[in-house]
């Protein structure tokens, strides 16, 4: 079942975000799916909030592309770490278009049942996105800060 669950999650990123096929949301989310999404004051239910979020992203960043960096499954859950990139070309939360290339990461955890998402937790790098849009200043480098090591070798 895990490969089938991962295929459902791939559809979300590839079809909804990369191709703006919004009808896919209704196919892959259960009508009563519980959502734990940043920016919503209470946990909403169903695919409507996902439609709202996806439409906002695809409108502000037309032609957005998502890349799944990691896709991990365990039992009925799938965890995805995805990177989104595109120039900011339309209004987003009151911020005018800037045509700046933006890249941000999000981590989503999905619980699936019978091939549909029934619960979704999300975390995204809002601060990093706002810094790229020039709304929030970049963090100050503090004295004595040690640069990150490269462990890829």
C-alpha positions as CSV (number, residue, x, y, z in Angstrom):
1,X,0.0,0.0,0.0
2,X,2.9,2.4,0.6
3,X,3.8,2.8,-3.1
4,X,0.1,3.6,-3.8
5,X,0.1,6.2,-1.0
6,X,3.3,7.8,-2.3
7,X,1.7,8.0,-5.8
8,X,-1.2,9.9,-4.3
9,X,1.1,12.5,-2.7
10,X,3.1,12.8,-5.9
11,X,-0.1,13.7,-7.7
12,X,-0.6,16.6,-5.3
13,X,2.7,18.2,-6.1
14,X,3.0,17.2,-9.8
15,X,-0.6,17.7,-11.0
16,X,-1.9,20.4,-8.6
17,X,1.1,22.7,-8.3
18,X,3.2,21.9,-11.4
19,X,0.2,21.7,-13.8
20,X,-2.5,23.6,-11.8
21,X,-5.0,20.8,-12.2
22,X,-7.1,21.8,-9.2
23,X,-9.8,19.1,-9.7
24,X,-7.2,16.6,-8.5
25,X,-7.6,18.0,-5.0
26,X,-11.1,16.6,-4.8
27,X,-9.9,13.2,-6.1
28,X,-7.1,12.8,-3.5
29,X,-8.6,14.4,-0.4
30,X,-11.4,12.8,1.5
31,X,-14.4,15.0,1.9
32,X,-13.9,15.1,5.7
33,X,-10.1,15.3,5.6
34,X,-8.7,17.0,8.7
35,X,-6.1,19.7,7.9
36,X,-3.4,21.2,10.2
37,X,-2.2,24.0,8.0
38,X,-0.2,27.1,9.0
39,X,-2.2,30.3,8.7
40,X,-5.6,28.8,9.5
41,X,-6.8,29.7,13.0
42,X,-8.6,26.4,13.5
43,X,-8.0,23.0,11.9
44,X,-10.3,23.1,8.8
45,X,-11.8,20.0,7.2
46,X,-12.2,18.9,3.6
47,X,-10.6,19.8,0.3
48,X,-11.9,23.5,0.2
49,X,-9.0,25.0,2.2
50,X,-6.5,23.1,0.1
51,X,-8.2,24.6,-3.0
52,X,-7.8,28.0,-1.4
53,X,-4.2,27.6,-0.5
54,X,-3.2,26.0,-3.9
55,X,-5.0,28.7,-5.8
56,X,-3.3,31.5,-3.8
57,X,0.1,30.0,-4.5
58,X,-0.5,29.3,-8.2
59,X,-1.9,32.8,-8.7
60,X,1.0,34.6,-6.9
61,X,3.6,32.4,-8.6
62,X,2.2,31.5,-12.0
63,X,4.1,28.6,-13.5
64,X,5.3,27.5,-10.1
65,X,7.3,24.3,-10.0
66,X,7.6,21.9,-7.1
67,X,10.3,19.3,-6.6
68,X,9.9,16.5,-4.2
69,X,13.2,16.2,-2.4
70,X,12.3,13.4,-0.1
71,X,9.3,11.1,0.1
72,X,9.1,8.7,3.0
73,X,6.3,6.3,4.0
74,X,5.6,4.6,7.2
75,X,2.4,2.6,7.7
76,X,-0.5,4.9,6.6
77,X,1.6,8.1,6.6
78,X,3.7,9.7,3.9
79,X,6.1,12.5,4.6
80,X,7.2,14.8,1.8
81,X,9.8,17.5,1.8
82,X,9.3,19.6,-1.3
83,X,10.9,22.7,-2.7
84,X,8.9,25.3,-4.6
85,X,10.4,27.8,-7.0
86,X,9.1,30.6,-9.2
87,X,9.2,34.4,-9.6
88,X,6.7,36.4,-7.6
89,X,4.5,37.8,-10.4
90,X,1.2,38.6,-8.7
91,X,-0.1,40.0,-5.4
92,X,0.4,37.7,-2.4
93,X,-1.1,38.7,1.0
94,X,-1.0,42.3,0.1
95,X,2.5,42.2,-1.2
96,X,2.8,43.5,-4.8
97,X,4.5,41.5,-7.5
98,X,8.3,41.7,-7.4
99,X,9.4,39.4,-10.2
100,X,12.1,38.0,-7.8
101,X,12.9,34.4,-8.1
102,X,11.8,32.7,-4.9
103,X,12.5,29.3,-3.5
104,X,11.1,27.8,-0.3
105,X,10.7,24.5,1.3
106,X,7.7,22.8,2.9
107,X,7.3,19.6,4.8
108,X,4.0,17.8,4.6
109,X,2.8,14.8,6.5
110,X,-0.2,12.9,5.1
111,X,-2.3,10.2,6.6
112,X,-4.1,8.1,3.9
113,X,-7.0,5.7,4.0
114,X,-8.2,3.8,1.0
115,X,-6.1,5.9,-1.4
116,X,-7.2,9.3,-0.1
117,X,-5.7,11.8,2.2
118,X,-7.7,11.9,5.4
119,X,-5.3,14.0,7.5
120,X,-2.6,16.6,6.5
121,X,-0.1,18.4,8.6
122,X,2.1,21.1,7.0
123,X,5.0,23.3,7.9
124,X,6.6,25.8,5.5
125,X,9.3,28.4,5.5
126,X,7.2,31.5,5.6
127,X,10.0,33.6,7.1
128,X,12.4,32.6,4.3
129,X,9.8,33.4,1.6
130,X,9.1,36.8,3.2
131,X,12.8,37.6,3.3
132,X,13.1,36.8,-0.4
133,X,10.2,39.1,-1.1
134,X,11.9,41.9,0.8
135,X,9.2,42.1,3.5
136,X,11.3,40.8,6.3
137,X,15.0,41.7,6.7
138,X,17.5,38.8,6.5
139,X,18.7,37.5,9.9
140,X,21.8,39.1,11.3
141,X,24.9,37.0,11.5
142,X,25.9,36.9,15.1
143,X,29.5,37.1,16.3
144,X,31.0,33.7,16.7
145,X,28.5,31.9,14.5
146,X,30.0,28.8,13.0
147,X,29.2,28.0,9.3
148,X,27.4,24.8,8.6
149,X,29.5,21.8,7.7
150,X,29.3,20.0,4.4
151,X,28.7,16.4,5.2
152,X,28.2,15.3,1.6
153,X,31.7,14.0,1.1
